[in-house]
């Protein structure tokens, strides 16, 4: 192998490693931001129309940009109605499973699970009862702002957003 070929291969390898490192760094930063305390929420009506947007809600993680789209939770706020989140998978074999949940006192509490590998392309609607966000199983105990996380089955964060229960 000529010296020129070795240098070319080394440069290609370096660019590949740098590209992966940059994507990993961006994903880590996204996940760090996700685990901050919720401070606002995207207000939606019962049909899913956005009334007031929170730029921190329902962003797509760098690993999934271009492969997945998320519509904000609705209705938000809720007084006890089922909460829905729409997810559009646009990339073939882009997602392996879905785990939707929240953290309560450091423990992950599952709200929705889809174990299909891979998830088919197209629109899916995730629904959950907001009572699941309560310690005592009543809507009164669930009142407040809750951060909901959407992971793949390897616990890579796809998106997150805040749900308000009144």
C-alpha positions in Angstrom: 0.0 0.0 0.0 1.4 3.4 -1.0 2.0 6.1 1.4 -0.7 8.2 -0.2 -3.2 5.4 0.3 -2.3 5.1 3.9 -2.7 8.8 4.5 -6.1 8.8 2.7 -7.3 5.8 4.8 -6.1 7.5 8.0 -7.9 10.7 7.1 -11.1 8.8 6.2 -10.9 6.9 9.5 -10.3 10.2 11.4 -13.3 11.9 9.8 -15.5 8.9 10.6 -14.5 8.8 14.2 -14.8 12.5 14.5 -18.3 12.4 13.0 -19.4 9.6 15.4 -17.9 11.5 18.3 -19.7 14.7 17.4 -23.0 12.8 17.1 -22.4 11.1 20.5 -21.5 14.4 22.1 -24.6 16.1 20.7 -26.8 13.2 22.0 -25.2 13.4 25.4 -25.8 17.1 25.6 -29.5 16.5 24.5 -29.9 13.9 27.2 -28.3 16.2 29.8 -30.8 18.9 28.9 -33.7 16.4 29.1 -33.0 15.6 32.7 -33.3 19.2 33.9 -36.4 20.1 35.9 -39.4 20.9 33.8 -40.2 24.6 33.7 -42.9 25.1 31.1 -45.0 23.0 28.6 -46.4 23.2 25.1 -50.1 24.1 25.5 -52.3 22.1 23.2 -56.1 21.8 22.7 -58.0 18.5 22.7 -57.4 18.0 18.9 -53.7 18.4 19.2 -53.4 22.0 17.9 -50.6 23.9 19.5 -51.9 26.9 21.4 -48.6 28.0 23.0 -45.2 26.4 22.2 -42.3 25.6 24.6 -39.1 25.4 22.5 -37.7 22.8 24.9 -40.6 20.4 24.5 -40.7 17.4 22.1 -37.4 18.1 20.4 -35.8 15.1 18.6 -32.5 13.7 19.8 -29.6 14.0 17.4 -29.5 10.2 16.8 -33.1 10.3 15.4 -33.3 13.6 13.5 -34.6 13.0 10.0 -36.0 9.6 11.0 -38.7 10.5 13.6 -41.2 13.3 14.1 -43.1 13.9 17.3 -46.3 15.9 17.8 -46.7 17.4 21.3 -48.8 15.7 24.0 -52.5 16.6 23.8 -54.6 17.8 25.5 -52.1 19.7 27.5 -52.9 20.7 30.2 -55.2 17.8 31.0 -57.7 17.5 33.8 -57.9 13.7 33.5 -58.5 13.0 29.8 -56.2 10.4 28.2 -53.1 12.0 26.9 -51.9 11.3 23.4 -48.6 11.8 21.7 -48.2 11.2 17.9 -45.0 9.8 16.6 -44.2 9.6 12.9 -41.5 7.1 11.9 -40.1 8.2 8.6 -36.9 6.1 8.3 -36.9 2.4 7.5 -35.7 0.4 10.5 -35.1 3.7 12.3 -36.6 2.6 15.7 -36.3 -0.5 17.7 -39.2 -0.5 20.2 -40.5 2.4 22.2 -40.6 3.0 25.9 -42.5 6.0 27.1 -42.4 6.9 30.8 -41.4 9.3 33.5 -39.1 9.4 36.5 -40.5 9.4 40.0 -38.0 9.6 42.8 -35.3 8.3 40.5 -37.3 5.3 39.3 -38.5 5.0 35.7 -42.2 4.4 35.5 -43.5 3.0 32.3 -46.5 4.7 30.6 -46.4 2.9 27.2 -44.4 0.1 25.6 -44.1 -1.0 22.0 -41.7 -4.0 21.6 -41.8 -4.2 17.8 -38.3 -4.4 16.2 -38.2 -2.4 14.1 -41.2 -0.2 14.4 -42.9 0.2 11.0 -42.8 3.5 9.2 -45.9 5.7 9.5 -47.9 7.4 12.2 -48.5 5.8 15.6 -50.4 7.3 18.5 -49.2 6.7 22.1 -51.9 7.2 24.7 -51.8 7.0 28.5 -53.9 7.8 31.5 -52.5 10.8 33.4 -53.5 9.0 36.6 -50.3 6.9 35.9 -48.3 10.0 36.8 -49.6 9.9 40.4 -48.2 8.2 43.4 -51.7 7.4 44.9 -53.6 6.5 41.7 -55.8 9.6 41.7 -55.8 12.6 39.4 -55.5 14.9 42.5 -52.2 13.2 43.3 -51.0 13.7 39.7 -51.5 17.4 39.6 -48.5 19.4 38.5 -45.9 19.4 35.7 -44.4 16.0 34.7 -41.5 15.4 32.2 -42.3 12.4 29.9 -39.5 10.6 28.1 -39.5 8.6 24.9 -36.7 6.0 24.5 -35.9 3.2 22.1 -35.5 -0.3 23.5 -31.8 0.4 24.1 -32.7 3.5 26.3 -31.5 6.0 23.7 -33.5 9.1 24.3 -35.6 10.0 21.2 -37.6 12.9 22.7 -39.0 14.4 25.9 -41.7 16.9 26.8 -43.7 18.2 29.7 -47.3 17.3 30.6 -49.3 19.5 32.9 -52.1 18.0 35.0 -54.6 20.4 36.5 
